[in-house]
């Protein structure tokens, strides 16, 4: 984040990071307390992949 000089871009990178954290927290919840068993476990995996994608998008935007 320190290397991102453009304030607008920095805000967007921060937004992507926040979204990754939110989705990851939801993934952890589904994994630790799978109310619907295998379905919630599968959802936790999908959410973890989504969180990773948001984080990767943040890095790509920060480097552009």
Protein Blocks (a to p, Z undefined) as FASTA:
>chain_A
ZZpmblmlmmmmmmmmmmmmmmmmmmmmmmmmgfnlmmmmmmmmmmmmmmmmmmmmmmmm
mmZZ
